[in-house]
Amino acid sequence: MTTIVNPCFAEALTSFVAAKKEGKKAMEGYQDLNRFIAWCGKERRVMELSPSEVADYAQHVGISGSDPSQRLTPVKEFLGFLKDEGWVQTGLASHLRVPRTRRATGHKGGSQSAANEASYMSQEGYQRLVAQLEGFKEERVAVVEDIKRAMADKDFRENAPLDAAKERQGFIEARIRELEAGLAATQILTKDGTAEHARQKAKVGSKVSLKDVASGKNLTYTLVDAREADASSGKISTVSPVGQALLERAAGDEVVINVPKGTLRYTVQKVER
């Protein structure tokens, strides 16, 4: 009997595999389950997993081809195990529906309708996606280091850590592209029921909130004309290196700026007028 109260996905997977062995059930689809764990993040706590993320994964598997129903079966069993263990309160397996592919819709209208429906969300939901994007971009840096360490082992024929790190890198990059594309099309629903485009781009007069990727420090700049620039009050010129780099950027974007002292790397968190 397990004594883990709030496991991470890696710990939950270990418990799931052990339970399978104790029950003398064949462990099939282990690679597919590993892909799901990599998608979620091995170190994340299982209780953080949301129904929308489960549905997103099903959609990802559906558009990638190769029999999505078979690939999702072990994941569904794993999600059921999480519920049985009391590690999640909601039955997440029901959200792991095999999606219809574009071919299955039979016409462009169905796909377009689904895309339009998915483009509207609350401010809270939008910020959740921005936070996910920022997290994956931070993890992107970590996985590169994992690959470097794994490559230090010259025997590449059976280098499981290297294979796992590269697969994880592929998931991270795919997730970043999907989140960026989704955020680009998102419309935020306001309190009065109307919608406004979420990806507001930085222009002269915009207030831009940033996070320094290296230090984690939060910064805020206001983009102004060169004649109004005042570094002491956070007003930077749009002709300065930082100001130029921030123009036309939106929340979720990563900005790399070359300055005399080196390279700056920021994540745009918010753009306001």
N, C-alpha and C positions, 0 to 999 in steps of 0.2 A: 504493500500500500504506500502510495507516494505521500511525502510530507511537504512537497513544494507548494507554496502558497500562491506565488505570482511569478511563474517561470518566464524566461525569455523564449523565443521561438526555438533556439538551438536545444535548450533543456527540454522543452515540450516534445520536440522530435525524438530525442533520446528516450523519453518515457514512452512515447507512442510505439517506437520500434521494440522496446523491451516488453510492452504489453502484448504485442503481436506474437513475440516469441513464446511468452508464457502461455498464451492461448493456443499455441501451435498452429497459428494461421500464417500462411505464406505472405511475405512482405513483397507485394508487387507494386510497381510504379514508384520505386524509391527515387529514381532520378527526377520524375515529375514532381514529387513532393519536395525534393531538394530545391527545385526551381521556384516553387511557391515560397519556401522559406527564405530564399535569397531575395525574392521580390519584396517580401514583408520586411526583411532585415533581421539577421540572426540574433542580434542583441536587443531587439525591441521586446517589450513585454506583450504577451499574448492578449492581455486585457485591453490593449490599445487598438486592437484590430477592429475596424468598423465595417458595417454591412456594405457601405459604398466601396470600400477598398476590395472586398471580396468580389463584388460585382464587376469592378474594374479589371480584376485579374481574369475573371471568366471572359470578359470582352477581349482582353489581350491574347488569351489562348485561342479564342475563336478566330481572330483575324490572322493569327500566325499559321493556321492550317494544321495538318497532320492529326486528324481525329481528335477534336477537342473533348468529346465525351469520354474517351478512354483516358486522356491526360488529366481530366478533372476528377475522375473517380477516386483516386487515392487522396486527393486534397479534400474531397467531401468527407471521406472516412476520418481524416485527421481533424477536421473541424467538428465532427460529431464527438470525437474523443475529447476535445477541449471542453465541450459542453458537459459531457458526462463527468469529467474531472472537477467541474465547478470553476474552471479558470476563466470562462466567459459566461456572461449571464444570458446572452441572446443566442438563439439557434442560427448560427451564421451559415450553415450548410445550405439552407434554403435559398440563399442569395447567390449561390454558385451555379447559376443557370447557364446551360449551354446556349451561347448566343447565336442568333441567326447571322449568317455571313451576308455580304452584299449580294452575292449571287442568289441567295435564298429569298431575298426580298422581291426579286423579279422586276423591279422598276426603281428608277432613281428617286421617285417621290418618297418612298419609305425611308431610304437612307437619309435624305435631306430632312425629313420630318424628325427623325431621331436625333440628328445633329442639332436641329433648332431647339428641341426640347432640352437637350443636355446643356445648352449654352446659357440657360437662366439659373441663377442660384443666389442665395442670400449672401450678405457681406461676410457673415461668419463662415459660411462654406467656402467662399472665395479665399479668405485668409487662411483657412485650413490647408487648401491646396498650395498656396504660396509657401506656407511653412513646410509642407512636404517637399516641395521643390528645393527649398533651401537646404533641407536635411539631406536630400539625395546629392546635391552638389557638394556638400561637406563630405559625404561618404565617398564621393568620386575621388577626392584627394587621398582618403585613407586606403582605398582599394588599390590605387597605384603603388602605394608603399608596400601593400601586401604582395603585389606582383613582383616588385623588386626583391623582396625578401625570399619569395619562393624561387625566383630565378637564380638565386645564389646557389641553389642546389643544382649541380651540373647534370644530374641524371634526370633528364626531362621525360624519359619513357614512362616512369611511374611516379610522376610528381603530382600527387593528388591536390596538395595545397595550391599549386600553380593553376591547375585545371579549374578548381573551385573559384579561385580569385578572378580568373578570366571570365568565367561564366557569370559571376556576380557583377563584374564590370559591365558585361553586356546588358544585364537586367537594369543596372543603374542608368546607363546611357539611354536605353529604350524608355525608361520611366521618365527621365528628364525631358526627352523629346515629346512624349505624350502629354506631360503636365504643361509644358510650354505652349504646345498647340492648343490644349484645352483652355488655358488661361487667356490666350490670345483671342479666343472666340467667345469668352464669357461675358454675359450681361448680368450686372448686379441688380437684383430686385430691391427697390426702395420701399419705405414704409407705406407709401400711398399706392403701391402696386405697380408703379411704372418701372422701367428698366433703364439703366445707364451703362455704357460700356466700361468695363472694369479696367481694361488695359490703357489707362490714360497715359499718354506719352509726355515726357518732360520737355518743356519749352521755356522760353524766357518768362520769368515770373513764377515758375513751378517750384514747389518746395519738395525736395527729394530726400527721403530717409534711406540710409544705407547701413549695411553691416560689413565691417572689415573681415574678410574671410580668414586672414591670418591671426588677428588678435581677438576677434569677436566683438570689437568695440562698435557701438552704434554712433552714427554721424548723421547730421542733417544739414543740407545746404539749400540755399535759395539761388536759383539761376537768374542772373541779372545782366544788363548791359554793362560793358566795360566801365562806363562812367559812374555806375552805381556800386561797383565792387567794393566790398568792405569785409576782409577776412575775419576781423574781430567779431563781427555779428553774423558770420556764416553766409554772407552774400558773396558768391563767386561769379566771375565773368564767364560768359559762354565762349570766350575766345581763349580761356586758360585751358591747360591740358585736361584737368578734371571736368571743367564745365563743358568742353567740347565732347568729351567721352560720354557725358550724361545726357546730352541732347537726344531726343527721340527714344530714350530708354523708358521701360515700363516695369511695374512690379514683377519680381521673379527673374528679371534679367541679371546676368552676371557681367560685370564690367571689368576689363583689364586695362590699366592705364600705365604707360611708361613715363616716368618722371626722372629728373636728374639723379635723385637719390635711389632709384631702383624701380621696381614694379609694384603697383598697387592693385589689389583685387577686391572688388566690392560686390555684394549682392544687393540689388535694389529691392527695398521692402515696401515702399509706398511712394506714390507721386500724387501731390495735391496742388491745386490751383489757388 
